[in-house]
Amino acid sequence: MIDINIIRTNRKLVEDNLKKKYQEEKLPVLDEIIELDKKVRELKINGDSLRQERNKTSDEIGLLYREKKKVIHLTFLLQYI
């Protein structure tokens, strides 16, 4: 099995090796591998950005929740003043 990094960085070398081994019918598969790899990397980037947004929103919700608790506590104390 060929490492995907080798295919990404040395496509010409992989193509030449396939031709040397008389496996030229696998060349279209190489193109498909490169396209699928590109899609996978794009989806991973998209997933990472969505995860980052979720974490940021979660932090904001936590901050608002803590502030609300402080306000509720202060209003409770003000009732007795």
RODO-2510 file (C-alpha; in nm, 4 decimals, decimal comma):
residues 81
     n   res          X          Y          Z
     1     m     0,0000     0,0000     0,0000
     2     i     0,1290     0,3447    -0,0908
     3     d     0,1235     0,6231     0,1660
     4     i    -0,1121     0,9034     0,0640
     5     n     0,1616     1,1600     0,1320
     6     i     0,3765     1,0018    -0,1370
     7     i     0,0887     1,0229    -0,3830
     8     r     0,0281     1,3883    -0,2901
     9     t     0,3892     1,4989    -0,3136
    10     n     0,5263     1,2716    -0,5884
    11     r     0,2379     1,1982    -0,8191
    12     k     0,4660     1,1789    -1,1217
    13     l     0,6856     0,9221    -0,9483
    14     v     0,3842     0,7053    -0,8654
    15     e     0,2571     0,7307    -1,2229
    16     d     0,5987     0,6347    -1,3600
    17     n     0,6177     0,3344    -1,1275
    18     l     0,2730     0,2174    -1,2357
    19     k     0,3792     0,2448    -1,6001
    20     k     0,7027     0,0557    -1,5325
    21     k     0,5043    -0,2281    -1,3778
    22     y     0,2668    -0,2320    -1,6746
    23     q    -0,0267    -0,1311    -1,4555
    24     e    -0,1437     0,1661    -1,6580
    25     e    -0,5074     0,0655    -1,6002
    26     k    -0,4613     0,1893    -1,2409
    27     l    -0,3832     0,5457    -1,3497
    28     p    -0,7512     0,6554    -1,3427
    29     v    -0,7738     0,5118    -0,9918
    30     l    -0,4834     0,7366    -0,8953
    31     d    -0,6816     1,0391    -1,0121
    32     e    -0,9803     0,9227    -0,8085
    33     i    -0,7611     0,8755    -0,4998
    34     i    -0,6304     1,2302    -0,5314
    35     e    -0,9810     1,3746    -0,5700
    36     l    -1,1149     1,1767    -0,2735
    37     d    -0,8169     1,2810    -0,0621
    38     k    -0,8841     1,6451    -0,1483
    39     k    -1,2502     1,6069    -0,0442
    40     v    -1,1534     1,4350     0,2806
    41     r    -0,9120     1,7150     0,3719
    42     e    -1,1743     1,9805     0,2917
    43     l    -1,4333     1,7994     0,5061
    44     k    -1,1861     1,7706     0,7936
    45     i    -1,1159     2,1445     0,7751
    46     n    -1,4893     2,2155     0,7685
    47     g    -1,5443     1,9835     1,0656
    48     d    -1,2641     2,1502     1,2594
    49     s    -1,4102     2,4959     1,2006
    50     l    -1,7568     2,3763     1,3063
    51     r    -1,6086     2,2193     1,6194
    52     q    -1,4272     2,5440     1,6968
    53     e    -1,7507     2,7408     1,6555
    54     r    -1,9356     2,4951     1,8822
    55     n    -1,6705     2,5283     2,1524
    56     k    -1,6784     2,9078     2,1316
    57     t    -2,0591     2,9097     2,1596
    58     s    -2,0435     2,6681     2,4513
    59     d    -1,7985     2,8967     2,6313
    60     e    -2,0266     3,1959     2,5713
    61     i    -2,3264     3,0037     2,7059
    62     g    -2,1284     2,9060     3,0152
    63     l    -2,0251     3,2669     3,0731
    64     l    -2,3822     3,3901     3,0367
    65     y    -2,5046     3,1170     3,2707
    66     r    -2,2492     3,2155     3,5372
    67     e    -2,3416     3,5836     3,5000
    68     k    -2,7094     3,4978     3,5371
    69     k    -2,6338     3,3088     3,8582
    70     k    -2,4498     3,6145     3,9914
    71     v    -2,7441     3,8405     3,9042
    72     i    -2,9928     3,6047     4,0668
    73     h    -2,7733     3,5829     4,3779
    74     l    -2,7373     3,9641     4,3962
    75     t    -3,1100     4,0222     4,3544
    76     f    -3,1750     3,7657     4,6265
    77     l    -2,9367     3,9500     4,8591
    78     l    -3,0869     4,2893     4,7713
    79     q    -3,4280     4,1688     4,8808
    80     y    -3,3026     4,1477     5,2376
    81     i    -3,1384     4,4895     5,2475
***
